[in-house]
Amino acid sequence: MSFRNEDYHAYNGDKFSEHSEHLEHSEHSEHSNLNFSEHSGVDFSDYTTEDYRQQWKETVNKGMHGICFSMYEDGQKPGDTITIDQVERRVLKLKPHAKWIRSFSCIEGNEHVARVAKKHGMKTLVGAWLSDNKEDNEKEIESLIQLAKEGNVDIAAVGNEVLYRNDLTLDELLGYIWRVREALPNIPVGYVDAYYEFSAHPQLVDASDVILANCYPYWEGCHIDGALNHMQNMYGQAAHAAKGKKVIITETGWPSEGGSLRGAFSSAENAMKYFINTQAWANQANIETFYFSSFDESWKTGDEGDVGAFWGLWDKHENLKF
């Protein structure tokens, strides 16, 4: 995710919430042990390392709305075909901690994620990965439609950061979105991209039932102390562009080690802070959020550098990280 110099429409409490009454009352009892301010987050000033770990574990164990599924073990990468046994083992690790699971593709074993998640009672946000490979795009779209007709899709995501990567033109992308919407009239359909793309391209909002926005203060070089408020402003901009449609944060997270970007430093402490703050705010403000990511993945060290391998709540051996 790159930095864009955008005009924010700041998050303003219940302005963008469909359930404003929850802001003061919802989840209050769950988070009453936290000294939490809506825009600055938890007061960590007196926390020790052990305090961070304890609060992080408590937050993980309370559960979250959604988690992004990490597919690949060491030695695996996109393009490899993954077995259903591997997918099921990982889904079972996540089930006690999340209501929803998000997948990114519908081929090469990724189709197992939706089926296994539904088998075990989880809800699914299922993505078709679109790129400049039109042949693979056809496979992805057809598989997404098939999974949905089987009853395995609660929300369909047609593409992920396609415009950010410049893989397709806007018109090409819109064609895929409308095609899926026509095939699946009873399932919410959207497109996932950086929050600012929905302001830049209002046609995406018109074509979507739900707005699926990725929000990463880390990738905009934001210091951890301002990260929660920065993420809220990202959400606010997407909500402003959404014209009243629901906005879901489909990715947000913070790396636990690796390189840094301007004021954003990757560290265990910062990763714990960001997760605790994100979950506390999302629960209090009733914002549906998918945390990125579930497991560390070693293959993700290309464009993102060494930091790419360390976004998981679980490590690459499938153990909770802290």
HUMO-V162029 format. One record per residue. N is the residue number from 0. RES is the residue in three letters. SS is DSSP state (2 for helix, 1 for strand, 0 for the rest). OMEGA is omega as a letter, one per 40 degrees, with the letter a starting at -180 (none if undefined). Layout:
BEGIN
n->{N/N}
res->{RES/RES}
ss->{SS/SS}
omega->{OMEGA/OMEGA}
END
This chain:
BEGIN
n->{0/1/2/3/4/5/6/7/8/9/10/11/12/13/14/15/16/17/18/19/20/21/22/23/24/25/26/27/28/29/30/31/32/33/34/35/36/37/38/39/40/41/42/43/44/45/46/47/48/49/50/51/52/53/54/55/56/57/58/59/60/61/62/63/64/65/66/67/68/69/70/71/72/73/74/75/76/77/78/79/80/81/82/83/84/85/86/87/88/89/90/91/92/93/94/95/96/97/98/99/100/101/102/103/104/105/106/107/108/109/110/111/112/113/114/115/116/117/118/119/120/121/122/123/124/125/126/127/128/129/130/131/132/133/134/135/136/137/138/139/140/141/142/143/144/145/146/147/148/149/150/151/152/153/154/155/156/157/158/159/160/161/162/163/164/165/166/167/168/169/170/171/172/173/174/175/176/177/178/179/180/181/182/183/184/185/186/187/188/189/190/191/192/193/194/195/196/197/198/199/200/201/202/203/204/205/206/207/208/209/210/211/212/213/214/215/216/217/218/219/220/221/222/223/224/225/226/227/228/229/230/231/232/233/234/235/236/237/238/239/240/241/242/243/244/245/246/247/248/249/250/251/252/253/254/255/256/257/258/259/260/261/262/263/264/265/266/267/268/269/270/271/272/273/274/275/276/277/278/279/280/281/282/283/284/285/286/287/288/289/290/291/292/293/294/295/296/297/298/299/300/301/302/303/304/305/306/307/308/309/310/311/312/313/314/315/316/317/318/319/320/321}
res->{MET/SER/PHE/ARG/ASN/GLU/ASP/TYR/HIS/ALA/TYR/ASN/GLY/ASP/LYS/PHE/SER/GLU/HIS/SER/GLU/HIS/LEU/GLU/HIS/SER/GLU/HIS/SER/GLU/HIS/SER/ASN/LEU/ASN/PHE/SER/GLU/HIS/SER/GLY/VAL/ASP/PHE/SER/ASP/TYR/THR/THR/GLU/ASP/TYR/ARG/GLN/GLN/TRP/LYS/GLU/THR/VAL/ASN/LYS/GLY/MET/HIS/GLY/ILE/CYS/PHE/SER/MET/TYR/GLU/ASP/GLY/GLN/LYS/PRO/GLY/ASP/THR/ILE/THR/ILE/ASP/GLN/VAL/GLU/ARG/ARG/VAL/LEU/LYS/LEU/LYS/PRO/HIS/ALA/LYS/TRP/ILE/ARG/SER/PHE/SER/CYS/ILE/GLU/GLY/ASN/GLU/HIS/VAL/ALA/ARG/VAL/ALA/LYS/LYS/HIS/GLY/MET/LYS/THR/LEU/VAL/GLY/ALA/TRP/LEU/SER/ASP/ASN/LYS/GLU/ASP/ASN/GLU/LYS/GLU/ILE/GLU/SER/LEU/ILE/GLN/LEU/ALA/LYS/GLU/GLY/ASN/VAL/ASP/ILE/ALA/ALA/VAL/GLY/ASN/GLU/VAL/LEU/TYR/ARG/ASN/ASP/LEU/THR/LEU/ASP/GLU/LEU/LEU/GLY/TYR/ILE/TRP/ARG/VAL/ARG/GLU/ALA/LEU/PRO/ASN/ILE/PRO/VAL/GLY/TYR/VAL/ASP/ALA/TYR/TYR/GLU/PHE/SER/ALA/HIS/PRO/GLN/LEU/VAL/ASP/ALA/SER/ASP/VAL/ILE/LEU/ALA/ASN/CYS/TYR/PRO/TYR/TRP/GLU/GLY/CYS/HIS/ILE/ASP/GLY/ALA/LEU/ASN/HIS/MET/GLN/ASN/MET/TYR/GLY/GLN/ALA/ALA/HIS/ALA/ALA/LYS/GLY/LYS/LYS/VAL/ILE/ILE/THR/GLU/THR/GLY/TRP/PRO/SER/GLU/GLY/GLY/SER/LEU/ARG/GLY/ALA/PHE/SER/SER/ALA/GLU/ASN/ALA/MET/LYS/TYR/PHE/ILE/ASN/THR/GLN/ALA/TRP/ALA/ASN/GLN/ALA/ASN/ILE/GLU/THR/PHE/TYR/PHE/SER/SER/PHE/ASP/GLU/SER/TRP/LYS/THR/GLY/ASP/GLU/GLY/ASP/VAL/GLY/ALA/PHE/TRP/GLY/LEU/TRP/ASP/LYS/HIS/GLU/ASN/LEU/LYS/PHE}
ss->{0/0/0/0/0/0/0/0/0/0/0/0/2/2/2/2/0/0/0/0/0/2/2/2/2/0/0/0/0/0/0/0/0/0/0/1/1/0/0/0/1/1/0/0/0/0/0/0/2/2/2/2/2/2/2/2/2/2/2/2/2/2/0/1/1/1/1/1/0/0/0/0/0/0/0/0/0/0/0/0/0/0/0/2/2/2/2/2/2/2/2/2/2/2/2/0/0/1/1/1/1/1/1/0/0/0/0/0/0/0/2/2/2/2/2/2/2/2/2/0/0/0/1/1/1/1/1/1/0/0/0/0/0/2/2/2/2/2/2/2/2/2/2/2/2/2/2/2/2/0/0/0/0/0/1/1/1/1/1/1/0/2/2/2/2/0/0/0/0/2/2/2/2/2/2/2/2/2/2/2/2/2/2/0/0/0/0/1/1/1/1/1/1/1/0/0/2/2/2/2/0/2/2/2/2/2/2/0/0/0/1/1/1/1/0/0/0/2/2/2/0/0/0/2/2/2/2/2/2/2/2/2/2/2/2/2/2/2/2/2/2/0/0/0/0/0/1/1/1/1/1/1/0/0/0/0/0/0/0/0/1/0/0/1/0/0/0/2/2/2/2/2/2/2/2/2/2/2/2/2/2/2/2/2/2/0/0/0/1/1/1/0/0/0/1/0/0/0/0/0/0/0/0/0/0/2/2/2/2/0/0/0/0/1/0/0/0/0/0/1/0/0}
omega->{a/i/i/i/a/i/a/i/a/i/a/i/a/a/a/a/i/a/a/a/a/a/a/a/a/i/a/a/a/a/a/i/a/i/a/i/a/a/i/i/a/i/a/a/a/a/i/i/i/i/i/a/a/a/i/i/i/a/i/a/i/i/a/i/a/i/i/a/i/a/a/i/i/i/i/a/i/a/i/i/a/a/i/i/i/i/a/i/a/i/i/i/a/a/a/a/a/i/a/i/i/i/a/a/a/i/i/i/i/i/i/a/a/a/a/i/i/i/a/i/i/i/a/i/a/a/i/a/i/a/i/i/a/i/i/i/i/i/a/a/a/i/i/a/i/i/a/a/i/a/a/a/i/i/i/i/a/i/i/i/i/i/i/i/a/a/a/i/i/a/i/i/a/i/i/a/a/i/i/i/i/a/a/a/a/a/i/a/i/a/a/i/i/a/a/a/a/i/a/a/a/i/i/i/a/a/a/i/a/a/a/a/i/a/a/i/i/a/i/i/a/i/a/a/i/a/a/a/i/i/i/i/i/i/i/i/i/i/i/a/a/i/i/i/i/i/i/i/a/i/i/a/a/a/a/i/a/a/i/a/a/a/a/a/i/i/i/a/a/i/i/i/a/i/i/a/a/a/i/i/a/i/a/a/i/i/i/a/i/a/i/e/i/a/i/i/a/a/a/a/a/a/a/a/a/a/a/a/a/a/a/i/i/i/a/i/i/i/i/a/a/none}
END
